[in-house]
Amino acid sequence: MRWILRIAGGLAALVVAVFGLQMVASETGEVVVLHATDSDGSVAETRLWVVDHGGRQYLRVGADGSGWYSRIAARPEIRVARGGQAADYLAVVEPESSERINALMAQKYGWRDDVIGALVGGREGSIPIRLDPR
């Protein structure tokens, strides 16, 4: 019976460690706040990483999508707060920039990008979203 409790305790500790590592990885470095309108008209906030390329800002979503990506696909008029300043943008999907944006994210976020990439199954098929000022 003791070995079952030890295994259960070890598994619980592992789960807590993985979630803790994910939180540290995703919330350190520069994080922006995306304000996107949900189907019911409410505004949902999502914390995301951002990179700059060619004078534009880019977000990135994994190949399997997410709730925030579904919101901006339905209503691409968004607001993003970065460095204490909020501005309105049109979110434009730019799949042809995937390799470059992935490289910039990896360069900017380093080990954090590696950790999150490992947890989500890699970056292949990720989708860059260019933020065009409105």
C-alpha positions, 0 to 999 in steps of 0.5 A, a space after each residue: 500500500 505504501 508504494 502505491 501512495 509513493 507512486 501517486 505522490 510522485 505523479 502528483 508532484 510531477 503534474 504540479 512541476 509540469 504546470 508550474 514550469 508551464 506557468 513560469 515559461 509562458 508568463 516570463 519575458 514580454 507578454 501582451 494582452 489581447 482583447 478579442 470579442 467573443 460571439 456573445 459580444 463580451 471581451 475576452 483577455 488572453 496573455 500572449 507572446 509577441 515579436 516584431 518583424 518588418 515594422 509589424 507585430 506578430 502573435 502566433 497560434 499553434 496548428 490546432 488553434 485555440 479559443 483566442 484564435 477562434 475569436 479573432 478569426 470570427 472578429 479580426 478587429 482586436 485591441 492589444 495592450 503592450 508595454 502599458 499602451 493599448 491600440 486597435 489592430 486588424 488581425 491578419 493571418 500570415 501563414 507564409 511567415 511561419 518559419 520566420 516568426 517561429 525563429 524570432 519567437 525562439 530567439 526572443 523567448 529562448 528556453 521558454 519557447 522550447 518548453 512550451 513547444 515541447 508541451 504542445 507538441 512542437 511548432 510545426 504548422 503554427 500560424 503567425 498573426 500580423 497586427 495591422 494598425 487600425 
